[in-house]
């Protein structure tokens, strides 16, 4: 009998023990049991909360790509690195107290001085609704760089708070923290939770399936979710322009769409930009007779080259009076470079120089060649009455220069230069290790290729974007290997490649097919872009 009595006593003590405190549910959105009792909304007057027990927080774990802005484990801001053309939800699906110290807090004090915990999370991973993408593009003011883009009517984030072992109506009048601020649980049921701010003016009202209310003001871009042991809100990108939200470096969500768009007014998102915003710009400009290629370097220098012209139906490379020399001189006239010609000198490492040959001066046994305004001196190795040769050295690159005897017809020396070629084409310009390759010119097509360095393509082989200039009574541009989208703000189309290059096509004629137009603009980041998204509490 004594054994039975002792067993009954042990079972009774175990049944009265408080629920065990855990480190949080493995899946806070698991379906809750159907037998949870429903509790109607009943008006309550909040009582003074008891002093909170502040348990010492554990040290956060700094995951890759997360930056504690002020260096403190209790920082109210963190930076999240997101690779170019990736979504926040892909790279940082869930932010917890281990990544964002603002989500740390002491537990709730309940009866008999027992502490109960709860867990805050910020979720960026919403499957098909995920947004928040780092794009390399340009904005309405033609600024070029990386931007943080939130797509219209897609989720920006979800904030979620989950209790452990209790329901909301069991914790009325208790103090709780939301995103670093203190609230008292004023009223609660299985579908409604009302919170009164203690250290802030905000009063929050969560009603399941409704818009969140802050200070009795409905937040139109939110969706509240209430469960017996959880509250959350989803922030949605709603923009009056119907084209999404584009944050430039230094801009925040509150500045862009107004503070009332930030749900609880306790969390903001700022885009700090990429470490390097500089970009090279390559533009194919249509002119009267054909196309010119304009390069704008990261230091704003401009190089303008006429690529093709048509004269009486005959297509030439370059201008009629200033042809580009990109093919080897023919055997019957290897001295085919004349004064005032443009010359493309491509080194073995892919560096290309565009020079203008202005002639040669004979000074004793030396020849002085003037190219593009700079003077270079060569020592003649041979008889001036016959063919001579010298090495042209520019920035440690060497080219073989053959010089003809003096030509009384041209009153000068004609030259030829042994250039570097690639499969009967020539790479003509290098900007930030990007190169433009000209193919063989036909009567109606000039193929170009933009060569992207491997480091921009995630360590794969070079991705090459082919560009064709075609002539069928009228010149046009065709760009391949990029998916184009209609730009609702203009008549243009745009495409974004996975390595960061942005392409704009000017379509001044509705008859142009997708990816074709009158002009094209290529914008290339100077380095691989990782944008920093800052969460501020």
Number of C-alpha atoms within 10 A of each C-alpha: 6 7 8 8 9 11 11 11 11 10 10 11 9 9 9 8 8 11 12 8 13 11 9 15 14 7 8 17 12 8 8 11 7 7 6 10 10 11 13 12 14 9 9 12 9 15 12 10 16 12 10 16 15 12 12 9 14 11 12 15 13 13 11 10 15 20 19 19 15 11 10 10 21 18 17 19 22 22 22 25 23 25 20 21 23 17 22 25 21 18 15 20 15 17 18 16 21 16 25 29 25 24 24 25 23 17 21 23 21 16 7 7 10 13 16 20 20 24 22 25 20 22 21 25 21 16 10 8 15 21 27 27 22 30 26 28 23 18 14 9 6 8 10 21 25 32 30 30 22 25 22 18 17 18 25 26 25 20 22 21 20 24 21 19 16 16 18 23 20 13 19 22 22 21 24 24 22 20 22 18 17 17 24 22 24 24 22 28 23 21 20 23 24 19 24 21 20 16 10 11 11 19 19 22 25 23 22 19 13 17 21 26 22 19 13 11 14 15 20 17 20 26 21 24 20 23 20 23 20 23 22 21 25 22 24 24 24 22 17 9 9 12 16 16 21 24 24 21 19 12 17 22 20 16 14 15 15 10 15 15 22 20 27 24 14 15 18 19 20 22 25 22 24 24 13 15 18 18 24 22 22 23 21 22 19 17 14 8 17 24 26 20 17 18 21 17 18 17 9 12 9 13 13 14 17 22 21 25 22 20 12 7 12 10 21 19 21 22 22 14 8 16 19 22 18 24 13 16 16 9 8 7 9 15 18 17 21 20 19 16 21 23 24 22 27 25 18 12 8 18 18 21 16 17 17 20 19 18 20 21 14 14 9 8 12 15 22 16 18 18 20 13 10 10 11 14 17 16 14 19 13 12 11 17 9 10 15 18 21 19 17 17 13 12 6 7 15 17 17 14 17 18 21 19 15 16 10 8 7 10 9 17 23 20 23 20 23 15 19 20 19 11 7 12 17 24 26 20 23 18 19 16 14 17 20 22 21 22 19 15 16 14 13 17 19 21 17 22 19 20 18 22 19 14 13 21 16 12 9 10 12 15 18 17 17 17 21 19 24 18 18 9 8 10 22 21 25 20 23 14 13 17 14 20 15 14 14 10 10 10 13 21 22 21 21 20 18 17 21 25 22 23 25 24 28 20 22 12 11 9 9 15 10 17 25 24 24 22 23 26 18 21 22 27 24 20 17 18 25 21 29 25 24 23 19 19 18
